[in-house]
Amino acid sequence: MPPALLPYQVALTAPAFVPRAADVQNAAAFLQRAGAVCTLGASCFLPRRFSRADDQVRAAELTRFLCCGAYDIVLCCRGGYGAARLLPYLDKALLQRARAVLCGYSDITALHAFLFSACGGCGVHGLMAATDFAAVPPPEALSAFVDCFAKPEVRLPLQAVYAAQGVRIGRLLGGNLSVFTSLCGTRFFPDLSGAILLLEEVGEPEYRLDRMLTQLWHCGVFEAAQAVIFGNLSLARQEDEIKFLRRFFDGTRSAVYICPLIGHIKENRSIPLGMPASIAAGRLTVRSGFAALCR
């Protein structure tokens, strides 16, 4: 592995569930072999009490890592639960001056939504420390993660469920379906007008997927968005996911696509969130402006 693959200052933090200590240490070792200089936050090792005092400690660490100017990447350790509890304690004024890029998916969707809705901030929906870097990630997944910081744009193939005419353009927002839906009706839910919405899920049967999508539909989310891209939904077969989405969106005007490379899978492709994106000719292209931030 080239030693300068990830030549960044990286802070590891755990805003959701606490990871296994061995996974954190293994992830830091891997990242350092790839050229990163790692700082391990105290949240990576503190037990979870899910108290307001505990939430405030994790929120303060996250804010410090994002805003102090010492780090290029703030890499979340894992998902699970707990990130949404931090939202009332995040300082909008400070985070508008954030210098580092927040990386994570799953429960970290709540933090990505907050950063965009409150501050216009961007991040990376992608690999996490304990979840993905504790062991060597698949080459394609690692390459996609690196591309988010090293290249001006990221591209992924799409398969149309209900194709749009022409080009669809908007900022790419979203993440995990359960977490994103849980923010509906709160002050932390982002404005999706003209956005390209990305949704992925794991471990939910079709009726629960339908229930969450119905809530988003009733909230006008799909009417506001330019298009909807579904990552991996973890149904038995990709054909099942296409059939499910065809049924749900039948009779609507929504442009719907799938990209099974995104989600709770080992080959998870990292992709920038909050950045300008376009859909054309069966491809999603997302601008990545992080190279200027990452020294």
LUMLUMNU-942439 format. One record per residue: x, y, z negated of N, C-alpha, C, O in turn; residue in three letters. Coordinates in pm, whole numbers, plus 32768, in hexadecimal, padded with zeros to 4 digits. Layout:
! residues N
XYZXYZXYZXYZALA;...
***
This chain:
! residues 295
80557F8880008000800080008058807C800080B180877FABMET;804380DC805D809481558060808A81A07FDC801C81B27FA9PRO;80FB81CE7FA380F8820E7F2180B182947F21808782C37EB7PRO;80A282D47F94806483587F9A7FD583517FD17FA383B38008ALA;7F9482DD7FC37F0D82CE7FF57EAC832D7FB17E5383657FF1LEU;7EBE83407F2E7E68839A7EDF7EC183F87E8D7ECE83E67E14LEU;7EFF845B7ECD7F5F84B17E877F1985237E3B7F3285987E56PRO;7EC484FF7DDE7E6F85617D9B7E7A85567D037EA484F07CCCTYR;7E5385C37CC37E4185C37C327DB285927C177D5285D27C41GLN;7DA685227BD27D2484E17BC07D0484D57B2B7D5484A17ADDVAL;7C8E85077B057C5E84F77A7B7BF1848D7A7A7B9184957AC7ALA;7BFF842A7A227B9A83C27A137B3E83E5799F7B6C84067931LEU;7ABC83DE79B77A5A83FE795179E6839B795979D3835A79BFTHR;799A839278EB792C833178E578AE837678B3788C836B783DALA;786883BD790B77ED840278E2777683A878CD771383D1788FPRO;777C832C78FF770D82CD78EF773682637889776A8285781FALA;772081E378A877478179784B77DE817A7835782B81A5788CPHE;7808814B77C27897813E77A778CD80C377F17890805977EAVAL;793D80D078367976805E787E79CA8007782179E6802C77AFPRO;79F17F9378527A507F4178087AD97F84780D7B057FB57875ARG;7B1C7F87779A7B9D7FCB77927C027F8E77F57C507FD77832ALA;7BFF7F0B78047C5D7ECA78617C447EF678F07CA37F07793DALA;7BC57F0979147BA67F38799C7BDA7FC579B47C0B7FE37A21ASP;7BCF8019794F7C0280A3795C7C9A80A1796F7CCE80E779C6VAL;7CDF8053791E7D70804C79297D9B801179AF7DFB804179ECGLN;7D557FAB79DD7D777F6F7A5F7D5E7FD17AD17DAC7FD87B30ASN;7CF0801D7AC77CD380807B2E7D3D80EC7B327D6A81147B9DALA;7D65811D7ABC7DCC81847AB77E4F81507AF27E9581997B39ALA;7E7080D37AD67EEB80997B0D7EE580917BA57F4780B07BE9ALA;7E7280677BD97E64805F7C6B7E7080EB7CA97EB980FC7D0BPHE;7E2B814D7C717E2E81D47CA97EBB820F7CA37EE482577CFFLEU;7F0581F07C397F8D82227C2F7FE781E17C97804082227CCEGLN;7FD181627CB2801E81207D1E7FFE815F7DA58052815E7DFFARG;7F8581967DB27F5E81D87E307F8C82697E377F7082AF7E99ALA;7FD182987DD18009831E7DD57FC683837D7B7FF483F57D74GLY;7F5B835E7D367F1383BB7CE17F5783CB7C5A7F9E83727C2AALA;7F4184407C1C7F6684577B917EE484597B427E8F84AF7B5AVAL;7ED483FC7AE47E5383E77AA17E53841B7A137EB4840D79C8CYS;7DE3845879EF7DC6847D79667D488432793C7CE484357983THR;7D4C83F078C97CD983A378997C8F83F4782F7CC8841677C8LEU;7C128411784A7BC1845B77EA7B9B840477747B93838A777EGLY;7B82844677027B5A83FC768A7AD783B2769E7ABF834B7660ALA;7A8183E876F679FE83A8770E7A0C831B774679AF82CB773DSER;7A8082FB77807A95827777B97A9B820A774E7A8F8194776DCYS;7AAE823376D17AC381D176667A6481E275F07A61818E7597PHE;7A17824E75EE79BF8267757C793F821375877906820A75F3LEU;791181D6751A7892818D751E781E81EC7538782582627518PRO;77B281B77572773C8207759276D581FD752376AC819074FBARG;76AC827174F276418276748F75C182B274C9755782AB748CARG;75CD82EE7541755E83317582751A83947524749F83997519PHE;756D83E074E0753F844F748E755F84D174D675B284D27531SER;7520853C74AE753B85BD74EE75CB85E974D4760A8626752BARG;75FE85CB745F768885EF744276E985A5749D774A85DE74CEALA;76CE852574B5771F84D575107716850B759E777A851475E5ASP;769D853075C7768A8568764E76DA85E87660771685FE76CAASP;76DC863C75FA772386BC760377B986A7761177FC86F37657GLN;77EE864275D0787D862475DB789F85FA76697902862976A2VAL;784E85A276A278698574772B785785E5779078A385EF77F0ARG;77F1863A777A77DA86AB77D4784F870D77CF787887437836ALA;78838724775778F4878177497970874C779079B8879877D0ALA;798986CA778479FD869077C779EE869B785F7A4C86C178A4GLU;797786797892795F868179227973870F795579B4872379BCLEU;793B8770790F794887FD793879DA882779387A08886A7995THR;7A22880178D17AB1882678C87B0087EA793A7B51882F7978ARG;7AE9876B79587B33872B79C47B14876D7A4B7B6D877F7A9DPHE;7A9687907A627A6F87CB7AE27AA288597AF37AC088837B63LEU;7AAE88A37A867AC389347A907B4E89657A687B7089D77A85CYS;7B9E89127A267C1B894679EE7C8589637A577CE589AA7A3BCYS;7C77892D7ACF7CD789477B397D4D88E97B3B7DA388F47B92GLY;7D53888B7ADD7DC4882F7AD77DB087B27B2B7E0F87687B44ALA;7D33879A7B587D15871C7B9B7CD987347C257C9587977C3ETYR;7CF586D67C7F7CBB86D87D047C3A86867D077BD886AE7D47ASP;7C3A86157CC47BCA85B77CC67BA385957C377BF885757BE4ILE;7B21859B7C1A7AEC85667B9D7AA384E67BC07A3784E97BFDVAL;7ADD84767B9A7AAD83F27BC37A5F83B27B507A9883957AE7LEU;79E0839C7B66798E835B7AFF79B182C77AF879D482897B5CCYS;79A882907A7F79D182067A6B796981A27A9A798B813E7AD9CYS;78EA81BD7A7D788181607AA177F981A57A9577EF82157A64ARG;7791815F7AC4770A81937AB576C881557A3C7702815279CFGLY;764E81237A4F760380EB79E07594814879B4752A814E79F3GLY;75AE81907949754B81F179187592825778BF75F68238787ETYR;755D82CF78BD758D8335786275B083B978A175B4841F785CGLY;75CC83BB792575F884387964758D84A4795D75AE85197948ALA;750E847F797074A484E4796E7497852778E67467859878DDALA;74C184E3787C74BA851F77F67519859677E9750785E8778FARG;757C85A0784175DD860D783875AA868F787575DE86FA7855LEU;7545868778CC752186FA791E74FF877878CE752A87E478F7LEU;74B68771785F749887EE78167514883077D9750E88A577B3PRO;758287E777D175F9881C778E7666884577F076D4886A77C6TYR;7649883F787076AA886A78D5769A88FF78EF762B89307901LEU;7709894678F1770B89D978FE770D89FE7992777289EB79D6ASP;769D8A3379C376948A577A5176FD8ABE7A79773D8AB27AE1LYS;770D8B247A25776B8B8F7A4777FA8B5A7A5578428B7F7AB1ALA;78228B0379F978A78AC97A0278B48A6F7A7C79188A747AC4LEU;784F8A1C7A94785789BB7B00785389FA7B8A787B89BB7BECLEU;78248A747B94782B8ABA7C1478BB8AD57C3C78D88AF17CB1GLN;79168ACD7BDC79A58AE17BF779F38A5E7BF57A6D8A5D7BEAARG;79AB89EF7C0079EC896C7BFC7A53895F7C6B7A3B89857CDEALA;7AC689297C487B3289187CA87B3F88877CD77B6E886E7D46ARG;7B16882A7C857B28879D7CA47AAC87637CE67A40879E7CE1ALA;7ABD86F07D257A5186AA7D6B7A2086377D137A6F85E27CE9VAL;799E86347CF7796385C87CA9794885507D03790B855D7D6DLEU;797584DA7CD77962845F7D25791983F77CD2793A83E17C5ECYS;78B683B97D0F786D834D7CCF77E883377D1477C083867D6AGLY;77A482CB7CEF772082AE7D2876CB826F7CBB76EF82767C46TYR;765C82317CE0760381F27C7F75CE825C7C1E759182BD7C4BSER;75E3824C7B9D75B082AC7B3A75ED83367B4B75B383987B1BASP;765E83417B8D76A183C17BA2765084187C03766C84907C11ILE;75ED83DE7C457592842B7C9A755884A27C507546850C7C8CTHR;753B84947BD0750385027B83756285787B7E753785EB7B87ALA;75E3855E7B71764585CA7B6C7658860B7BF5766586857BFELEU;765885BA7C5E766185F57CE575E986507D0075F986BD7D37HIS;757286257CD974FA86767CEE750486F97CA174E187627CD5ALA;753386F27C257541876B7BD475A587CC7C14758888437C21PHE;7618879A7C3B768087F17C71765088397CEF767188AD7D05LEU;760187F37D4275CF88367DBA755F88977D99756189087DC9PHE;74FE886D7D49748988C17D2E74AD893B7CDA747689A77CEFSER;750A892C7C7D752C899A7C23759C89F17C5775A18A697C3CALA;75F889B57CA3767289FC7CC6769389F97D5B76F38A387D86CYS;764489AE7DAA7668899E7E3676E389487E477726894F7EAFGLY;770288F77DE2777D88A87DE47773882B7E39770687FB7E57GLY;77E787F87E5F77F187807EB1784087157E66788787347E06CYS;7833869A7E91787C862D7E52788985B97EB2787185C87F2AGLY;78AF85477E7D78BE84CE7ECE786B845F7E91787D843B7E1CVAL;780F84297EE177C383B27EBC781A833C7EE2781C83127F55HIS;786283067E7F78BF829E7EA578FF82587E2F78CC825B7DBFGLY;796F82197E4979AE81BC7DEC79C581F97D6379DE82717D55LEU;79BB81A27CFC79D081CC7C717A42817B7C357A6581107C66MET;7A7A81B17BCA7AF581787B937AE380E87B637B1B808C7B9EALA;7A9680D47AF97A89804F7ABF7A3C7FF07B197A567F787B1BALA;79DC80257B6479897FD27BBB79D47FA07C3679C37F2E7C5FTHR;7A267FF67C6F7A5F7FD87CF37AF87FD27CF87B307F8E7D4DASP;7B3B801A7C9C7BCD801F7CA17C107FC77C377C8B7FC17C32PHE;7BC27F837BE27BFE7F297B807C417EB47BC77CA37E7C7B95ALA;7C0C7E8E7C397C4D7E2F7C947C637E777D187C2C7EE27D2FALA;7CB37E3D7D6E7CCF7E7E7DEF7C4F7E807E427C187E157E5FVAL;7C1E7EF67E6B7BA57EFA7EBD7BBF7EC97F4A7C317EC97F78PRO;7B557EA07F907B667E77801C7BA67EE7806E7B8B7F5D8054PRO;7BF97EC680D07C407F2D811D7BE37F95815A7C03800C815APRO;7B6F7F6881907B147FC781CF7ADA802981697AC8809F8186GLU;7ABC7FF880F17A86804F80897AEE80B3805A7AD081288046ALA;7B69808480487BD580DE801E7BF1814780887C0581BC8068LEU;7BF4811E81057C0E817B81727BA381E881797BC2825D818ESER;7B2481C081667AB88223816A7AC4828580F77AA782FB8108ALA;7AEE825780827B0282AF80107B708314802D7B5F838C8014PHE;7BDF82E580627C4F833D80847C2583A480EC7C4C841880E4VAL;7BD6837A814F7BAC83D281BB7B5D844A81887B6384B681C3ASP;7B148439811B7AC484A880E57B1B851E80BE7AED859080BDCYS;7B9A8503809D7BF4856D80707C5E859180D87C9A85FC80D1PHE;7C75853881367CE3854D81947CB58578821F7D0585AB826DALA;7C358564823F7C06858282C67B9C85F082C47B588603825FLYS;7B8D863883327B2A86A683357A9A8677833C7A3F86C5831EPRO;7A8385FB836479FC85C8836979FC852F83597A6084EC8373GLU;798A84FC832E7978846C831A7905843F837378A08484837DVAL;791583CC83B278AD8399840D7887830B83E678DC82BA83C1ARG;780582EE83F077D3826883D577688244843B771A829B8464LEU;776281C5846576FA819D84C476728190847F766A816B840APRO;760881B084C9758081A58498752F814B84F3754C813E856ALEU;74CA810C84BA746780C3850973E0810684F373B7811D8482GLN;739B8125855F731D816D855572AC8110852B729D80A1855FALA;725C813F84CC71DC810184AC716E814D84F6711C8111853BVAL;716F81D184E6711E822C8537717C829C8563719E82F38513TYR;71A5829A85DF720B82F6860F71D283818627715D83918649ALA;722883E486157205846F8633722B848F86C27283845186FDALA;71E684F286F9720B8527877C7279858F8768726B85E98714GLN;72E4858387B3734E85E687AA73A485D3872F73AF856586F8GLY;73E186418704743F8640869473FA8672861673B086D4861BVAL;7412863285A773E0866085257458869684D774BF865484CDARG;7448870F84A074B6875284597484877F83D0741687B683C5ILE;74D48768836974B2879582E2751E876882817576871B82A4GLY;7516879982087575876C81A2754D86E3816F74D786C78159ARG;75B0868E815D75968606812D75878607809575E3862F804ELEU;751385DC806574F585D97FD674BC85507FB1749585028007LEU;74B885357F2E747684BB7F0074D384617EB3752A848F7E69GLY;74BF83DD7EC4750C83797E7B74B383057E55746982D17EA9GLY;74BA82DC7DD8746C826A7DAA73D9828E7D9F73B582F57D66ASN;738382387DD672F482547DDD72B582627D52726B82C17D3ALEU;72D282057CF77296820B7C7272BA828B7C2A726482CD7BF0SER;733A82AD7C2C736983247BE5733283A27C26730583FE7BE2VAL;733683A67CAA7305841B7CF2727184317CD8724684A27CC1PHE;722383C67CDB719383D07CC2717783FE7C34711884487C1CTHR;71CA83D47BD471B583FA7B4971C584907B32719684C47ACDSER;720884D67B8E721A85657B8171A685B67BBB719D862E7BA5LEU;714D85747C0570DB85BA7C41708A86017BD5706D85C77B6CCYS;7067867D7BEE701886C97B8F706A870D7B23703287557AD1GLY;70ED86F87B227143873B7AC2718887B17B05718887BE7B7FTHR;71C288067AB3720A887B7AE9728E88547B2A72D388A87B63ARG;72B287D57B21733087A87B597321876A7BE3738587447C21PHE;72A7875F7C14729187237C9772B687877D04728787F97CFFPHE;730887617D65733687C17DCA72CA87E17E31726D87937E47PRO;72D988557E6F7284887D7EDD72B088307F597322883D7F86ASP;725687E17F907278878A8000724D87C380877251877C80EBLEU;7225883F808A71FA887D8108726A8876817072D588AF815CSER;724F883181DD72B188288248732687CB822E738587C9827BGLY;731F877F81C2738F8726819F738586A181E9731B867D821CALA;73F4865B81EF73F685CE8215740185808192746285918148ILE;73A0852C8176739684E880F573CE845C80FF73AA840F8158LEU;7428843B80A2746483B58099742F8370801B743283AA7FAFLEU;73FF82F5802973CA82A97FB873FB82187FC073F881DB802BLEU;742981E37F4F745081577F46741F811F7EC173FF816B7E66GLU;7419809A7EB873E4805D7E3D741A7FD07E2C74487F927E8CGLU;74147F9F7DB274427F177D9573E47ED87D2D73BA7F197CCEVAL;73C37E597D43737D7E0B7CDF72EB7E2B7CCA72B47E087C62GLY;72AB7E6E7D2A721D7E907D1B71CB7E447D8371EF7E437DF9GLU;715D7E067D5A71057DC37DBB70BA7E297E1070BA7EA07DF3PRO;707B7DF97E7A703B7E537ED96FD17EAB7E996FC77F207EBCGLU;6F827E767E3B6F167EC87E056F4D7F3D7DB56F0F7FA77DB0TYR;6FC17F2B7D756FFD7F9B7D2C703B80007D8C703480797D75ARG;70777FCF7DF770A7802A7E5F7033807C7E96703D80F57EA6LEU;6FC680387EB26F4E807C7EE76F1C80E57E856EF881537EAEASP;6F1B80C47E036EEA81227D9F6F4081A07D9A6F0B820F7D91ARG;6FC381907DA0701C82047D9C701182577E1B700D82D27E15MET;700B82157E8D6FFC825F7F0A6F7682A67F106F6C83147F47LEU;6F0F82697ED86E8C82AA7ED46E9083287E806E52838D7EA4THR;6ED983247E126EE6839E7DC16F2C840C7E0F6F0184807E0BGLN;6F9783EA7E556FDC844E7EA66F8184827F156F8184FA7F33LEU;6F34842A7F506ED384527FB86E6D84B37F7F6E51851A7FBDTRP;6E3684947F0A6DD384ED7ECD6E0E85747EA76DC685D77E9FHIS;6E9085777E8F6ED385F57E6C6EFD86457EE86F3786B07EDBCYS;6EDF86117F5F6EFF865A7FDA6F8F864F80066FBD869B805BGLY;6FD885EF7FCC706785E47FE9708085C2807C70D685FD80BCVAL;7035856280B07051853481387024859A81A0705E85A0820DPHE;6FC085E981816F97865481DC700086C281E0701487018248GLU;704386DA817070A7874681697129872081AE716C877581E8ALA;714D86A181A871CE867681DB71CE866B82747168864C82B2ALA;7242868482AD72548673833D725085E18366721D85BD83D0GLN;7288858E8310728F84FE832B72AE84B782A972DC84F48249ALA;7292843482A872AF83E182327307836C825F72E7832582BEVAL;7376835B821873D182EB823173CE829081B773E482BD8147ILE;73B2821281CE73B381B181617434816181687454812381CDPHE;747B816380F974ED810A80EB74BB807E80CA7447805D80E4GLY;7510802E809174EC7FA5806F74807FA6800274917FE67F9BASN;74137F5E801973A67F547FB973A77ECF7F6D73517EB87F18LEU;74057E7A7F8C741A7DFC7F4573A57D9B7F5073917D487EF7SER;73577DA57FBB72F57D3D7FD6733E7CC4801273B47CCB8031LEU;72F67C57802273377BD9804873807BE480CD73F07BB380DCALA;73407C25812F737C7C3181B373687CBF81E6730A7D0481BEARG;73C07CEA824073B17D6E827B732D7D7882C772EF7DE282CAGLN;73037D09830472837D0A834C720F7D2882EC71AD7D688313GLU;72197CF8827071B27D15820D71AC7DAA81ED71407DE281DAASP;72207DE981E672247E7881C871E67EC9823A719B7F278223GLU;72087EA482B571CF7EEA832871387ED9832C70EF7F398344ILE;710A7E60831570797E46831670337E9782A96FC87ED082C1LYS;706E7E9C823270357EE881C4702D7F7C81E66FC67FBC81CFPHE;70987FB4821D709A8043823D703C806482B16FFD80CE82B1LEU;7032800B83126FD38021837F6F448029834A6EF6807E8374ARG;6F257FD182EF6E9E7FD382B66E86805282666E1D80918273ARG;6EE7807882136ED280EC81BC6EC4816D820C6E6E81C081EFPHE;6F19817F82716F1B81FE82BB6EC381FB83376EC3825B8384PHE;6E7A8191834D6E20818983C06DB881F983B96D7A820E8351ASP;6DA6823F84296D4382AA842E6D75833083FD6D2A839283FFGLY;6DF2833783CF6E2B83B783A46E8183F084156E9983AE847ATHR;6EAF846884016F0684A884646F9984A2843B6FEE84E28479ARG;6FB7845683D3703F8451839E709D840883FE707A83A18438SER;71148441840E718083FC845371C983A783EB71FC83DC8389ALA;71CD8323840171FF82C6839C726C826E83D9725D823A8447VAL;72DA8260838F734B821083BC737D81B98349735C81D182D5TYR;73CB8154836B740D8105830474A38104831D74D28109838FILE;74ED80FD82AE757E80EE82B375A3808F824175C480BD81D4CYS;759F800D825875B47FAB81ED76417FA981B3765C7F5E8155PRO;769B7FFB81E97723800281B4772C805781367794805880F4LEU;76C180A0811476C180F8809F766E80B9803175FC808F8048ILE;76A580B27FB87656807F7F4976A4802A7EE8771F802F7EE3GLY;765B7FDA7E9B76967F867E3476CE7F057E71769D7E987E56HIS;77347F147EC277757EA47F04780C7EB97EFD783A7F2A7EECILE;78597E4F7F0978EA7E5B7F0179217EB17F7279867EF67F61LYS;78E07EAD7FE479107EF7805978D77F85805E78DC7FC680C7GLU;78A37FB67FF0786380397FE978B880A6802A792B80BB8005ASN;787E80E9808B78C4815580D078A981DA8089783782028077ARG;7913821B80617907829E802278E48307808A790D82FE80FESER;7895836B805D786A83D280BB78508454806F781B844F8000ILE;787484C880A7785E8546806177C9856480527779854580AAPRO;77A585A07FE2771D85D07FC9771F86687FBC778186A37F8FLEU;76B086A57FE576A487367FDD76E48780805176DF87FB8057GLY;7721873580AE776687708120770F876C819C76B4871981A4MET;772887C481FE76DC87C0827C76EE873B82C3775C870482CAPRO;767E870782F7767F868583397627868A83B575D486E383C5ALA;763B8629840B75E8861F848475D2858C84A7762485368489SER;7561857384E7754084EE851B752E84FB85B174DA854985E0ILE;757B84B085FC757284B2868E75AE843286C5761484018694ALA;756C83FC872C75A08387877475C383148716762A82D28727ALA;756C82FB86B47581828A865A75F4829985FA762F823685CFGLY;7616831485D97688832B8581766B839E8522763384048548ARG;7693838A84A4769183F58440771C84318437777E83EA8423LEU;772484B5844677A284FD84397794856283C8773885B483C9THR;77ED855B836877E885B582F4786B860182EB78D785C682EDVAL;7861868582E278D986D682D2791386BF824778C886B281E6ARG;799786BB823D79DA86AD81BC7A3B872281AB7AA1872981F0SER;7A19877B81517A6E87F0813B7AC887E280C37AF48846808AGLY;7AE68764809A7B2E874F801D7BC48756802C7C0B87637FC8PHE;7BF7874C80A87C89874D80B97CC587CF80857D3487CF804FALA;7C7C883E80947CAE88BF80647CAF88C57FCC7D0389097F91ALA;7C51887F7F8C7C4D887D7EF97CB988257EBF7CF688477E5ALEU;7CD087B27EFF7D3087507ECC7DBB87757EFA7DDB876D7F71CYS;7E0D879D7E9E7E9287D17EBF7EEF875D7EE37F6487747F02ARG;
***
